[in-house]
Amino acid sequence: MINPFKNITKKKFGGLILIIVIIIAFGFGGFGGGFSTGNQNNIAKINNTNISTQDFMDYLNQSGLSQQVIKENIDKNVIEELLSSLVSMTLLDLEIKDLNLVVSEEIVVEKLKKNKNFQDENGKFKRTLYEKFLLTNNMNAVMYENKLKNNALQKELFTYISGGAKSPKFLINKYFLESNRKLDIDFIDLNKFYKKADEFTDQEINKFIDENSEKLKQDFVDFSYVIITPKNLIGLDEFNQAFFDAIDEIDNKISKNIDFYKIINELNIRPIIKKDYINLENKKTIENKIYNLREDKIEILEDNGTFVLYQIDNIKSKLPNLDDNKFTKQIKTLLFQKRKFEFNKDILSQLDKNEFNQASFDKLGNDKIEKIRLNSVKDISKFEINSIKILYSLPINTFTLIADNKDNVFIAKIISYEDKNISQNSNQFNTISNEASAENRNGILKSYDYLLNSKYKVTVNEKTLDRVKNYFR
């Protein structure tokens, strides 16, 4: 589905939606006559073509979405997405008219007869099956056949734009080479040169703390909380309406600034009290959730099927005690990351200044240099995809920094490429030809996308859009 309208109002509508809208499959049926309006205010405009509220309502009626579904998703931009789809369809229609594309009635009839849903066991078209389908889906023949015709016109549009984009042999060969080129590299795992976190001395730790004392200060929080369950709130073991009504009542008391201890005294629930609490490990605990929400002085939150009412009593910022093993571990981790960054930065600086050469590589690697052959630009068995693309873009004897999917960093040298041309008589040729043509078509469609961005301007009447949304609320 097309992304919600973040920036559509008074801005150009991305032509890429044309590609997406082709694959949108709308169900049949819908609201019937229950969702209609005589309001002809415009909800959107494409150049000089208006999309009225009635157009949008008709589109919703045919979308297959019930009013309940739309109501439940109204705050998840479902209306904006549906309007985006209608704008896309309208934009397609404008392009079709502009190019004078037509589909004959004979083609529509042929598509109907070839639909297996309307054929008997012998493959013959049965009018009764067709009429049963229309009746079941609350449609008439004109509506369904118009939909078939529009789909055929959209297909013809994209065939018109890119259907003739069959790649010549030299492009097929180029595509095959780029996709199947073997690449040999030497690489060094830089993890082997970083100082391990547990190797930092007390002196190094203390120095780091002294130099970064202000940045290392953390909030120590005093707070109180109670865990609310159906049992301690209403005396039952099940979640029912009475329980949620009671939760709403607590929420109302919070909004009225009623004191935390007054609330829990009325509930007769004893609080859990934490002093000087600090979240050093970020585990998923109730205490850590409260700590992370410490800006909210009093609040009720949900936690794994229970509700937690808490109050922040005090917050003071200070350095944790060095005797706290968790804090020491955190400092060692920060030191490790700092040294790792500095080491990598130094190598990157040498690469940028062309100061890193074969002698540097050999000296660094010593007996730690490894070799690997990459089988194609899609070979991610060792390194992550962006690093692979970088490697394939560089000439032989070039050095570069790369990474794997675990964020381990390596320095690599391009050793050699091995290319293999594809024969026109090869069994693979047709497959590669189709892949190359598809990529060529995608390039054409992207160019067409830019053209549409400059050709059409889409604006939305936000007041009308809000009025439609309010209809469902």
matplotlib code that plots the C-alpha trace (Angstrom):
import matplotlib.pyplot as plt

x = [0.0, 1.1, 2.7, 0.5, 0.3, 3.2, 3.9, 1.2, -0.6, 0.5, 3.3, 4.0, 2.8, 5.5, 5.0, 6.4, 2.9, 2.0, 4.2, 2.7, -0.9, -0.7, -0.3, -3.1, -5.8, -9.1, -11.8, -15.4, -18.4, -18.2, -20.6, -23.5, -25.8, -25.1, -22.1, -23.1, -23.1, -24.3, -21.4, -19.6, -16.7, -13.4, -11.1, -8.1, -6.9, -4.5, -3.5, -7.0, -8.8, -10.9, -11.5, -14.8, -15.9, -18.5, -15.7, -13.9, -17.0, -17.7, -14.1, -14.5, -17.7, -15.8, -12.7, -14.0, -13.3, -16.1, -16.9, -15.8, -12.4, -11.9, -13.1, -10.6, -7.7, -8.7, -5.7, -3.4, -3.9, -6.2, -8.2, -5.0, -3.8, -7.1, -7.1, -3.5, -4.7, -7.6, -5.2, -2.9, -5.8, -6.9, -3.4, -3.2, -6.4, -5.1, -2.0, -4.1, -6.3, -3.3, -1.7, -5.0, -4.7, -7.8, -9.0, -11.6, -14.8, -13.5, -10.5, -12.7, -14.9, -11.9, -10.6, -14.0, -14.1, -10.5, -11.3, -11.2, -13.7, -16.3, -15.5, -17.0, -14.9, -14.4, -13.0, -16.0, -17.3, -20.6, -22.7, -24.4, -21.1, -20.3, -23.7, -23.4, -20.0, -21.5, -24.4, -22.2, -19.9, -22.7, -21.6, -23.2, -21.7, -20.9, -18.9, -16.9, -16.2, -15.2, -12.7, -11.4, -11.1, -9.2, -6.8, -6.1, -5.6, -3.1, -1.2, -1.2, 0.2, 3.1, 3.7, 3.7, 6.3, 8.7, 7.4, 9.9, 12.8, 14.5, 18.2, 20.7, 23.3, 26.1, 23.9, 22.9, 26.6, 27.4, 24.6, 25.8, 29.4, 28.4, 26.1, 28.5, 32.0, 34.3, 36.3, 39.4, 40.4, 42.8, 41.5, 42.5, 40.0, 40.6, 39.0, 42.4, 44.0, 41.5, 42.3, 39.8, 37.4, 38.7, 42.3, 41.9, 43.6, 42.2, 44.4, 43.0, 39.5, 40.0, 41.6, 38.7, 36.2, 38.1, 38.2, 34.5, 33.0, 30.2, 29.2, 29.2, 26.9, 23.7, 20.3, 19.7, 15.9, 13.8, 10.4, 7.4, 5.1, 2.3, 1.4, -2.3, -4.0, -7.7, -7.2, -6.0, -8.2, -11.6, -11.1, -11.3, -8.8, -10.0, -9.8, -13.3, -15.0, -15.2, -11.4, -10.8, -13.3, -11.4, -8.1, -9.8, -10.9, -7.3, -6.2, -8.8, -7.5, -4.0, -5.2, -6.8, -3.5, -4.7, -1.7, -0.2, -0.3, -3.9, -4.8, -3.0, -4.3, -7.8, -6.9, -5.3, -2.2, 1.3, 3.9, 7.3, 9.9, 13.2, 16.0, 18.9, 17.8, 19.9, 19.4, 22.9, 22.0, 18.8, 17.1, 13.3, 12.2, 9.4, 12.0, 13.9, 10.7, 9.8, 13.4, 13.2, 9.9, 11.2, 10.2, 6.6, 6.2, 3.2, 1.7, 0.1, 1.6, 0.9, 3.5, 2.9, -0.8, -0.6, -0.8, 1.8, 1.1, 4.2, 5.4, 8.8, 9.8, 13.3, 15.9, 19.6, 22.4, 25.8, 28.6, 28.0, 30.3, 33.3, 32.7, 29.6, 30.6, 27.9, 29.3, 32.9, 31.7, 30.0, 33.2, 35.3, 32.8, 33.0, 36.8, 36.7, 34.4, 36.6, 39.8, 38.1, 36.9, 40.3, 42.0, 39.6, 39.7, 43.5, 43.4, 40.6, 42.7, 45.7, 43.4, 42.0, 45.5, 46.8, 49.3, 48.1, 50.0, 51.1, 53.8, 51.3, 49.0, 51.7, 53.0, 49.6, 48.5, 51.8, 50.4, 46.8, 46.0, 43.1, 41.8, 38.3, 36.7, 33.3, 31.2, 29.0, 27.9, 25.1, 27.5, 26.9, 28.2, 31.0, 30.4, 27.3, 25.8, 26.9, 30.5, 30.2, 29.0, 32.0, 34.4, 33.0, 33.2, 36.9, 39.9, 42.5, 45.1, 42.8, 42.5, 39.2, 37.4, 34.4, 32.1, 30.0, 26.5, 27.7, 29.5, 32.9, 35.3, 38.0, 40.5, 40.5, 42.6, 41.2, 43.4, 41.8, 38.6, 37.5, 35.0, 33.0, 31.0, 27.7, 27.1, 24.0, 23.5, 23.7, 20.7, 21.0, 20.9, 17.1, 16.9, 19.7, 18.1, 14.8, 16.5, 18.5, 15.4, 13.5, 16.3, 16.3, 12.5, 12.8, 15.3, 12.8, 10.0, 12.1, 12.8, 9.0, 8.5, 10.6, 8.6, 5.3, 6.6, 7.1, 4.0, 1.4, 0.8, -1.5, -3.0, -5.4, -8.2, -7.3, -10.6, -12.6, -10.2, -10.8, -14.5, -14.4, -12.3, -14.7, -17.5, -16.0, -15.1]
y = [0.0, 3.5, 5.4, 7.8, 11.4, 13.0, 15.8, 15.6, 18.8, 21.5, 19.4, 17.2, 13.6, 11.0, 9.3, 6.1, 5.4, 4.5, 1.4, 0.5, 1.0, -1.6, -4.3, -3.1, -5.7, -4.4, -6.7, -6.5, -5.4, -2.8, -0.4, -0.7, 2.2, 2.8, 5.1, 7.9, 11.7, 14.4, 16.6, 17.6, 19.6, 18.8, 16.7, 16.7, 18.2, 17.0, 20.0, 21.1, 17.9, 17.8, 14.7, 15.4, 14.1, 12.0, 10.5, 9.5, 8.1, 6.0, 4.7, 3.7, 1.9, -0.2, -0.8, -3.8, -2.2, -2.0, 1.2, -0.6, -1.4, 2.2, 3.5, 1.3, 2.5, 6.1, 7.3, 5.0, 7.1, 4.6, 7.5, 9.2, 5.9, 5.3, 8.8, 8.3, 5.2, 7.1, 9.9, 7.3, 5.8, 9.2, 10.1, 6.9, 7.7, 11.2, 9.6, 7.1, 9.9, 12.0, 9.2, 8.3, 4.6, 2.5, -1.0, -2.6, -4.3, -7.5, -7.5, -7.1, -10.0, -12.2, -11.5, -12.4, -15.7, -16.6, -16.1, -19.6, -18.6, -18.3, -21.6, -25.0, -28.2, -28.3, -24.8, -23.2, -19.8, -20.0, -16.9, -18.3, -18.5, -14.9, -13.7, -15.6, -14.0, -10.5, -11.2, -12.6, -9.6, -7.0, -5.8, -5.3, -6.2, -2.6, -2.0, -5.2, -4.9, -1.2, -2.5, -5.1, -2.4, 0.0, -2.7, -3.5, 0.2, 0.5, -2.5, -1.0, 2.3, 0.6, -1.5, 1.7, 3.2, 0.3, -2.7, -2.4, -2.1, -5.4, -5.2, -5.7, -8.4, -6.2, -5.0, -8.5, -9.5, -6.4, -7.3, -11.0, -9.8, -7.4, -10.0, -13.0, -11.5, -13.3, -11.1, -12.1, -10.0, -10.1, -8.8, -8.3, -8.5, -5.3, -6.9, -8.6, -5.2, -3.7, -3.7, -5.9, -4.3, -6.4, -5.4, -1.7, -0.9, 0.9, 3.9, 4.1, 3.8, 6.6, 8.9, 8.3, 9.2, 12.3, 13.5, 12.8, 13.3, 15.6, 13.4, 10.3, 11.7, 9.8, 10.2, 8.4, 8.1, 7.5, 6.2, 4.2, 1.9, -0.6, -3.5, -3.5, -6.8, -7.7, -9.6, -6.7, -4.1, -5.8, -9.1, -11.2, -13.2, -12.1, -8.9, -7.6, -4.3, -3.5, -3.8, -1.5, 1.0, 1.0, 1.6, 4.6, 5.9, 5.8, 7.6, 10.3, 10.8, 11.2, 13.9, 15.7, 15.7, 13.5, 12.4, 9.0, 7.8, 8.8, 6.7, 3.6, 4.0, 3.9, 0.8, -0.7, -1.7, -1.5, 0.3, -1.0, 1.7, 2.2, 4.5, 5.8, 3.5, 3.6, 1.7, 0.5, -2.7, -1.6, -5.0, -5.2, -4.8, -2.8, -0.7, 0.1, 1.1, 3.5, 4.8, 5.5, 7.3, 9.4, 12.7, 11.7, 12.3, 10.1, 7.8, 4.4, 2.1, -1.4, -4.1, -7.7, -7.8, -5.9, -2.2, -0.3, 2.9, 4.8, 8.1, 9.7, 11.0, 12.4, 12.7, 13.6, 13.6, 12.3, 9.9, 6.3, 4.6, 2.9, 0.0, -0.7, -3.5, -2.5, 1.0, -0.3, -2.6, 0.3, 2.4, -0.4, -0.8, 2.9, 2.8, -0.2, 1.7, 4.8, 3.0, 1.0, 4.3, 5.9, 2.9, 2.7, 6.5, 6.5, 3.8, 5.7, 8.9, 7.1, 5.7, 9.2, 10.6, 7.7, 7.0, 3.4, 1.1, -2.6, -2.1, -0.8, -3.7, -6.3, -4.7, -4.5, -8.0, -9.9, -13.4, -12.2, -11.7, -13.8, -14.5, -14.9, -15.2, -13.4, -15.2, -12.2, -8.7, -10.4, -12.7, -11.6, -14.8, -12.9, -9.1, -6.9, -5.9, -2.2, -3.3, -5.8, -3.0, -0.9, -3.7, -4.3, -0.6, -0.3, -1.0, -3.7, -3.0, -0.6, -0.7, 0.0, -0.4, -2.8, -4.4, -7.5, -7.8, -7.8, -4.5, -6.0, -3.9, -5.1, -3.6, -5.2, -5.1, -5.9, -8.6, -9.6, -10.0, -13.0, -12.4, -14.9, -13.9, -15.6, -17.3, -16.5, -20.2, -20.8, -22.2, -19.2, -16.6, -16.2, -15.9, -13.4, -11.5, -11.2, -10.1, -7.4, -6.2, -6.0, -3.9, -1.7, -1.3, -0.3, 2.4, 3.7, 3.7, 5.6, 8.2, 8.3, 8.8, 12.0, 13.1, 12.7, 14.7, 17.7, 17.1, 16.8, 18.8, 17.3, 19.3, 18.1, 20.1, 19.3, 20.7, 18.4, 15.5, 16.2, 16.3, 12.8, 11.5, 12.9, 11.0, 7.7, 8.9]
z = [0.0, -0.7, 2.2, 4.2, 3.1, 5.0, 2.6, -0.1, 0.6, -1.8, -2.9, -5.9, -5.7, -6.2, -9.5, -8.1, -6.8, -10.4, -10.1, -6.8, -7.7, -10.4, -7.8, -5.5, -5.4, -4.3, -3.0, -4.2, -2.3, 0.4, 2.0, -0.4, -0.1, 3.6, 2.9, 0.6, 0.5, -1.8, -0.8, -4.0, -2.3, -3.8, -1.6, -4.0, -7.2, -9.9, -12.1, -13.2, -12.5, -9.3, -7.2, -5.4, -2.0, -3.9, -6.0, -2.9, -1.2, -4.3, -4.2, -0.6, -1.4, -3.9, -1.7, 0.2, 3.6, 6.1, 8.0, 11.2, 9.8, 8.6, 12.0, 13.9, 11.7, 11.3, 13.4, 11.4, 8.2, 6.5, 5.0, 3.7, 2.2, 0.4, -0.9, -2.1, -4.0, -5.6, -6.6, -8.1, -10.1, -11.3, -12.3, -14.3, -16.1, -17.0, -18.5, -20.5, -21.9, -22.7, -24.7, -26.4, -25.3, -25.9, -25.1, -27.3, -26.0, -27.7, -25.4, -22.3, -23.5, -24.1, -20.6, -19.2, -21.1, -20.1, -16.3, -14.9, -12.2, -14.9, -16.7, -16.3, -15.9, -19.7, -19.8, -21.4, -20.3, -18.3, -18.0, -14.9, -13.1, -14.0, -12.8, -9.6, -9.0, -9.6, -7.3, -4.5, -4.6, -4.8, -8.2, -11.6, -15.0, -16.0, -12.8, -13.1, -16.8, -16.4, -13.8, -16.3, -18.9, -16.6, -15.6, -19.3, -20.0, -17.1, -18.4, -21.9, -20.4, -18.8, -21.9, -23.9, -21.6, -21.2, -23.1, -25.8, -23.4, -24.5, -23.7, -26.6, -26.3, -25.0, -22.1, -21.3, -21.2, -19.1, -16.7, -16.5, -15.9, -13.1, -11.4, -11.7, -11.5, -9.1, -6.8, -4.8, -1.8, 1.1, 4.4, 8.0, 10.9, 12.9, 16.0, 16.6, 17.3, 19.7, 23.3, 25.1, 27.6, 30.5, 29.8, 30.9, 34.1, 37.1, 36.2, 32.7, 34.1, 36.7, 34.1, 31.7, 34.5, 35.5, 31.9, 31.3, 34.8, 33.7, 30.8, 32.9, 35.6, 35.7, 37.2, 40.5, 41.0, 44.1, 43.1, 44.4, 42.5, 42.8, 40.5, 39.8, 38.9, 38.7, 42.0, 44.1, 42.3, 42.0, 43.8, 40.7, 38.6, 35.2, 33.2, 32.7, 32.1, 35.8, 36.0, 33.0, 34.4, 37.6, 35.7, 33.9, 37.3, 38.5, 35.3, 36.0, 39.5, 38.1, 35.7, 38.6, 40.5, 43.3, 45.4, 44.6, 48.2, 48.6, 45.5, 46.7, 50.2, 48.8, 46.8, 50.0, 48.0, 49.6, 47.4, 46.4, 47.1, 45.3, 46.4, 44.3, 41.4, 38.2, 35.0, 34.0, 32.1, 30.4, 31.0, 30.4, 34.0, 35.6, 37.5, 34.3, 32.5, 35.3, 35.3, 31.5, 32.0, 34.9, 33.3, 34.0, 37.7, 38.2, 35.6, 35.0, 32.5, 31.1, 31.6, 30.3, 31.0, 34.3, 35.1, 37.1, 38.9, 39.9, 41.3, 40.9, 44.3, 43.7, 41.0, 41.6, 39.1, 40.2, 39.3, 40.2, 42.7, 41.3, 43.6, 41.5, 39.2, 36.7, 36.4, 36.1, 33.3, 31.6, 31.7, 30.3, 27.4, 26.7, 26.7, 24.3, 21.9, 22.2, 21.4, 18.6, 17.0, 17.3, 15.7, 12.8, 12.4, 12.1, 9.3, 7.5, 7.7, 6.1, 3.4, 2.6, 2.4, 0.2, 3.0, 3.5, 1.1, 0.7, 3.3, 5.8, 5.0, 5.4, 8.6, 10.2, 9.0, 9.6, 9.9, 10.2, 6.5, 5.2, 1.7, 0.3, -3.1, -3.5, -6.1, -7.1, -6.1, -4.1, -2.1, 1.5, 3.1, 4.8, 4.5, 4.5, 1.2, 1.2, 1.8, -1.1, -3.4, -2.4, -3.1, -6.5, -7.4, -6.7, -9.0, -8.4, -5.6, -3.8, 0.0, 1.8, 5.1, 5.1, 7.7, 8.2, 9.5, 13.1, 12.7, 12.8, 10.8, 8.3, 6.0, 2.6, -0.6, -4.0, -5.6, -8.8, -10.8, -12.8, -15.6, -17.7, -20.7, -21.4, -24.7, -26.7, -27.1, -23.3, -21.5, -19.1, -21.8, -21.9, -18.2, -18.0, -20.9, -19.1, -15.9, -17.8, -19.6, -16.3, -14.8, -17.9, -17.6, -14.0, -15.0, -17.6, -15.0, -12.6, -15.3, -16.0, -12.3, -12.5, -15.5, -13.7, -10.7, -13.0, -15.1, -12.3, -9.2, -6.5, -3.7, -1.0, 0.7, 4.3, 5.6, 3.5, 4.3, 8.0, 7.5, 5.9, 8.7, 11.3, 9.6, 10.8, 14.4]

ax = plt.figure().add_subplot(projection="3d")
ax.plot(x, y, z, "-o")
ax.set_aspect("equal")
plt.show()
